[in-house]
Amino acid sequence: MRRLPSQERSRIRVERILDAAGELVAERGYEATTTSLIARRARVSPGSFYQFFADKRAVVQALSARNLEAFAERLDGIMTTGLYDHWWDVVEAAFDMYVELCRGDVGFRAVRFGDIVDQHLLDPDEENDAVVARKIGELLGSRFSVDANPDLQLALLMTVKVADTLIRFAFARDPRGDETVLRGTRRLLRMHLEMAVQPDNA
């Protein structure tokens, strides 16, 4: 962002811009979405748009960061419930939560964590999936004292990649997410985590 909104009115305007960008990407695709369309959908002037964002890439980058923040906050909330005895039960719950985010927000489903634009949109040195996997590992480490060693990070990265691909496939088959594909993905991820992670991380 060119500058952070300092007043409530400006924050609301930025949120409208981000929401509008997500909706338009879902409807038209990234390439067909323009800054003019985003400004019009958000009900802001072009001047207001460019106060905060240089171009549509910058908007989608900010939306991707917001998506990651929303995902991480909900995941942290899941971990604090005390309902899960094992960390990979939390990963399963995170999968279900991600599906619900996709169902409830077309912008989240269309943009996700920015790979539609650039595999390094969230971080210039790490691909988007690696950033998400690292965030999950950090949260697991803080709540379950899990050792986020390279084996675990690789297992989580593989989990994120497989989940993202198959969730997109599920929503391509059904606007609400094909339940057969989602159930199969959930089982597949559970088996992968149980087999891939070393016993001292279990």
N, C-alpha and C positions, 0 to 999 in steps of 0.2 A: 504494500500500500504506500501511496505517496505521503500520506499523513494519517495519523490515527484520529478518529472523531473524539472531540473533547466534550461535547455537549450531548445531552440525551437526544435532542432532535437530530443531530448528525448521526448518532449511533443507529437510530431508527432508520434513517435514510440509507446508511450502509447495509443494514440488514435487508432492506427492501431490494437493494441492488443485487446482493448475493442470492436472495430467493429468486429474483427474476432471472438471473443468469442460469441457475439450476433448472428452472422450468423450461427456459428456451432451449437449453442443451438437450433436455429430455424430449422436447417436441421436434426440434429441427436438426439436432446434431451440433457438434462444436464448430465445424467449419462454416455452417450457414448462420450461426449466431453472430451478431454484430454488436458493437457498442451502442449504436443508435437504437437497435431493438431492445437491448437491455435497459437503456435509460427510459425508453417509452414504456416498457412493461413495469418498471419500478416507479414510474410517475415522478421522475426527476429530470432536470434540464441537463443537456450535454455538459454544460459548465460544472454543474454539481457532480456529475459522474467523474469528470477528469480532475476534480479536486482530490479525489481519493484513489483513483485507479488510472494507470497509464494506458491500459488497453484491456482487451477481453482476457488475455492470458493472465494478467494480474488479478482480475476478478475471479477467475476459476482457481487460481492459486490460493487466494484468500478463502474461497469456498471449500477447497480441499482441506485447508488447515482447520476451518470450522468443523468440517465433517469429522476429522481425526479427533479434535477436542471433544466433540459430542460423544463419539464412540468411546474414548478413553474415560470420560466422566461416568458414562453409564456402566462401563466395565468395572471401574473402581467401586461404584455403587453396588454392583452384584457381589463383589468380593467382601464387602463390609456386612452383608446380611447374615453371615455365619451359617448359611444353609448348605455349604459345600465342604465336604471333608477332604477332597483331593483337588489339586490345582487343575487337573485336566477336565474335571467336571465343570470348572469355571470356564474353560475354553469352549466346551460344548454350549454352555449358557451364553457365552459371547457370540457364538455362531447364531443361536436363536435370536439374540438381540440385534445382530447385524441384519438378519432377514427382516425383522420388524421395522428397522430403520428404512430399509429399502421399500417396504410396503407402504410406510407412512409418509415418505418424502420422495417425490419423483426426482427432485434435484440431487438428493443424496445418492439415489440409485444410478442416476445418469453420470454423475461426476465422480462419485466414490472418493478416492484419495488422489485423483489427478492424473491417472495413467492415460486417460483419453487425450491428454495434451502432451505430457512428457513423463517418462519414467523417473525423472529426477526433479519433479515439480516441488516436492516437499523439502528436499535437501539436495544441494548440488553434488554431494559426495556419496549419497546413498540412494538406491532406488526406492520408490515409494513403498513397495511391499516390505522392504527391509526396515524402513522407518516404523511402519505399523507393527511388525514383528518385534522390533526392539522395544517399542512402547508397551506391548503386551508383556514381554519378558520383565521389564522394569516393574510393572504393576504386580506381576506374580511374585517377583522377588521381595517387594515391599510388604505383601500381605501373607505370603506362604513361606517365606524364607527359602525360596527356590534359588539354587545356584544357576545363574544365567550364563552357563558356560557355552562354548562354541557348539557342542552337540545339541543343547536345548535351543539355542538361537537358530540353528539350521532346521531343526524339527518345526519350530514355530514359523519360520520363513516358508517352509514347504507347505505348512498348514494354511497360511494366508494365501499363497498362490493357488493352491487347489480349491480352497473355499471360494475365492474371488471368481475363478473361472467357472466353477459349477453353479454358483449362485447366479451369475450372468446368464448361463445356459437355462437355468430354471425359470428366470423371468422372461427370457426370450420365448419360451414355450407357453407361458401363462402369465398374464399381467400381475397376478397375485403370487406368482412363484409356484412352479410345478411341485406339488407335495411329494411325489414319488422321487423326483430328482433330489429334493432337499433332504428327505429322509435317508436316501442312499449316501448323500454327501456327509451327513452327520455321522453315520456308521463308519464310513471310510476314514474320516478324520480321527475318530476315536481309536480305530485299529492302528492307524499310523502313529499316533502319539504313544500308544501302549507299547508298540514294537520299537519305535525309534529312540526313545529316551532311555538313557542309562539308569540302572536301578537306584543310584544315589540321588537322582532327581525325582524319583517316583514318590 
